[in-house]
Amino acid sequence: MQNKFLSNTLTFVRKHKSLLIQYGCLVLVVLIFSIVTGGDLFSTYNLKNLVYQTTPLLIMAVGLIFIFAHGGFDVSCGAVCGLNALISILIINNTGSVLLALICNIIVSLLLYLFNIFISIKFKIMATISSLAIMFIARGIITYVCSLNNGTIRLVDYQVLSEIKNNVIIQIVACVIIVLIAILLFSYTKIGRQAKAIGDNPLSASQSGTKVNKVKFICYAFAGLCVGVAGIFVLARSGNVGKNIGSGNEMDVMVAIILGGMSLQGGSKTRLSSAIVGCITLKVLSTGMAIAGVPNSSVSLVKGILFIIIILTTLRQPKSVREMPR
């Protein structure tokens, strides 16, 4: 009887490993830091701060899920988001229009992400390489423009973005809208199903009638839209743009998604909930450590350790899966 119970338990754990990692990490992190901080983690101020920090990360992660689902890879989101913040601050300082800045952000991000996948497909190179090229281009533009302005560009009238920065409702509504659009595309249209099929086996997906390149373009376009929107929230938080703005966001997105229980290899087990739960878990972890007095350098170290541990856990797959053509 005990052997049967143990066997059933092990089977359940193996079958639902990603979900257990996803929600188990969140519950564990919340419990630990609610105790360590003496409940300060849940004060009104810290909860608002948690929302402010999570919003741009969540918006980017939800978009990038579409890329990771089909087996793609992106390391340019931090640099592109920083470039969006630069574009926003220049437009707002000259016109005062946040809407115009948002529209320009989305257009620039869409063009960069579509150019990314175009280069990858046209020249048959790894998505990582084309993504690195976009990252260097965006980061180079940011550094050059900032160098012309004594290293930092500041908002002339910070009140223009104060409503976005200080209004929790606006940030939550923005996240909800992006998530709902993502759910609609990923779960109720063929885009999500086909993206996951490509992630499992692109050759099989193509033979089944999936237009692989078209699906990839759509996935990158949605990711570009999300990164464009996130740029406004990044600028609202900082109020200025320096050469390092957006730096590290690409790693945070990957850590969050993996922490949410998803493998970066994508495929049929890809879930949008991985981005949502993972982002909340990561920011609760970071905020909790900051409240507890842990130095920023140690926070980065913990992120790196988590990244390695969960990568090693999630990449263990059956031999049959590893041998599928990618």
N, C-alpha and C positions, 0 to 999 in steps of 0.2 A: 504493500500500500504506500509506504513511504517512498519507495523507488519510483512508483508511478507518479506520485505527486511531484517529486524532484524532476522527473523527466518532463512532465507537463510544464513545470515552471521554467525550465531551461528552454523548452520549445517556445514558450510565450516570450521570454526575454530576447531570444534570437530573432523571432518574427517581428517584434515591436521595438527593436533596439533603438532606432532613430527617435521614436516617440518618447521612450524612456529617457534618453539623453536630453531631448528637447525640453520636456516639462520637469524632469528631475533636476536639471541644472538650475532652472528658474526658481523652483521651490527651495532648493538647497541654498542658493545665493541669498534669496529673500530672508530665509530663516537665520542664516549666519549673521547677516549685517543688521537685521532687526535687533539681534542680541548684542552684537559688538558695539553698535552705536547707541544702545539704550533706548531704542525707539525713535531717535532723531531722524533716521532715514525717512520716516513717514510724516515729518512735520510739513506744514503747508509750503514753506519756502523750499524745502528740498524736493518735494513732489513736483512743484512748478519747475524747478531747475532740471529735474529728471526729464520732464516733458520737453523742455527747450533743447536739451542735449540729444534726446532720442529722435526728435522730429526729422532733421536732415538725414541722419543715418538710416532711419527706417524707410524714408522715401527712396533713397538711393538703393538700399538693399532689396526692396520690393521690385524695383526695375531690373536690377542685375540678376535676380532669380531667373528671369527669362533667358538671359545669356548662359548662365550656369546650367540651366535645364537641358539645353541641347549640346552640352559638352564644351561650350565656349569658355573663354576666360578673359577677365578684364582687370587691369591694374591702373587704368587711366582715370577712374572716377574722381579720385581726390584732386588731381591736377585740373581736370575739366570743370569740376565744381568750383575750384579756386579761380579759374579763368572766368566762370560765370559771375562770381562775386566781383571780380575786377570790372567786367563789362557793366554790371549793375551799378557799381559805385560811380563810374564815369558818366553813365546815362542819368542817374539820379542827381548827381552834382550839377549837371548841365541843363536838365529839363525838369527835375523834381517829380518825374513820373515813375512810380513803382511798376505800374502795369506795362509800360513800354520796356522797362528793364527786364521784366519777367518774360515778355514775348521774345525779346532778343536773346535771352538766356536759352530758351527752349529751341529757337532756331539754330543757334550756334552749337548747342549740344547735339541736336539731331544731325547736323551736318558732320560733326566730328565722329559721331558713332557710326553713321552710315559710311563715311569714308574709311573708318576702321575696318568694318566687315567687307567693304568693297576691295580694299587692299589685300585682305586675308584670302578672299575667294579668287580674285583676279590673278594674283601671283602665287597662289597655293602655298601660303606660308602660315605658320601657327598663329592663332588669334593672339597669343601672348606677345609675339613679336610686333604685330601691328599695333597692339594696345600700348606697348612700351613706346613706340614711335609717337603716338598721339600724346602720351604722357610727357615726353620730352619736349614736344612742340608747345603744348599748353604751359608747362612749367617755364620754358624759355621765354614765352611772351610775358608771363607774369613778372618774372625777374627783370626783364628789360624795361617794362613800363614802370615798375616800382623804382628802378634805379634812376629813372628820369625825374622822380618825385621824392628824392631823399630817402628812398627805401620804403616809405609807407604812404598810402593814399587814404585820407580820412573823409568821412561824410561831412559835407558842409553843414547840413541840417539833419542831425540824427533823429529829430522828431518825426521825420518822414517814415522811418521804419520802426518807431517805438511801439506802434500798435501791433505790428507783427511780432516783435520781440517779447512784449510784456503781456500779450493776450493769449492765455492758454487755450481758449476756445478756438481761436483762429488756427493754432497749430494742430490741435486735435482734429478739427474739421478737415484741414488739408491732408492729414494722414489718412483719415477715414475715406475721403474721396479717392485718393490714389490707391488705397487698398481695395476699395470696391471695384474700381476700374480694372485693377489687376486680377481680382477674383473672376470678374466677368470674362476677361480675355483668356485667363489660364484654365478656368474650370468649366466654362459654358460655351466656348468656341473651340474650333479644331486647332487653333494656334497652340494652346497649351499641350494638348494631346500629341500633336505632331512634334513639338519641341522635345517632349520627353521621349518620344519614339526615336528621334534623331540622336538623343543622348545615349540611348540604349544601344542602338545599332544604325548608323546613318545609311549603310548599304541596304539593309532590310527596309528601312523607312522609305528610301527612294524607290525601291522595287514595289512597294505597296502603294505608290502613287503620290507620295509626299513630295512637294516641290521644296527640296531642302534649302536651297539658296534663298528662296522667297521667304520661308519661315525665319531663317536667320536674320534677314533684313528687317522683318517686322519686330523680332525680339530686340535687336539692337536699337531700332527706332524708339521702342517703348522705354528702354533703358535710358536713352538719350533724353527723352522727355522728362523722366524722373530726376535725372541728374541736373537738368536745367532748372526745375522747380526747387530742388534742394539748395541751389546757389543763393537764392534770395534769403533763405533762412540762415545760411552760414554767415552772410553779410550782416543780417539783422542781429545776430549774436555778438559779432565782433565790433561792428561799426567802423572798421577800417580794413585795408587790404595790405598785407606785406608779402614778401616773396615766398613765405612758407605757408600761406593760407591754403587750407585743404589738404596739407601734407599729412599722411597717415590715415586718411579716411578710407583708402583702398584696403588697407590692412584691417581696419575696424570692421568694414563690411564683410570681409572674408571670415574673420574671427566670429562675427555675429552669426553668419549663416551656418558655419560649422558648429558653433555652440548651440544653434537651433536644431541640430541633429541631421543636417543634410551633408551629403558627400558632394564635393566640388566637381565630381565626374558627371553629375546630373543623372538623367534617365528617369525611369518610371516612378522612382521613389521621391522625386522632387516635390516639395510642398511649400506653398507660400507661407504657411504658418512658421516655417523654419526662420524666415526673415523677421517676422513679427516677434516671435518669442525670443529669438536669438538677440535681436537688438535691445529688447527690454532687459534681458538677462545681463548683457554686456554693460549697459549703462547703469543698472543697479549695482553691479560689481564695481565699476569705476567710481560711481558716486559714493558708495558705501566705504570704499577704501580711502577716498579723499576725506570724508567726514571722520573716519577713524584716525586720520593723521598720517596715512601712508604716503611717502614721497612719490611724486609723479614718475620718477625713474623706476621705482618698484612696481607701479601700476603697469607700465609698459612691459616689464619683465614677466609679470603674471599673465598678461595677454599672450606673450610669446610662448610661455610654457603651456597654457591652455591650447593654443593653436597646434603645437606639436603633439600633445597628448591625444587630442580629438582626431587629428589627421591620421595618426597611427591606428586609432580605433576604427574610424569609418572607412579606411582604405582597404581593410581586410575583406576580400571578396572571394567567392568560389572561383576555382580555376576556369570554369566554363565562361564566367562573366569576363574575366580578364582577357580571354582569348578572342572575344568578339571584335570584329573590325570596327575601328573608330573613324 
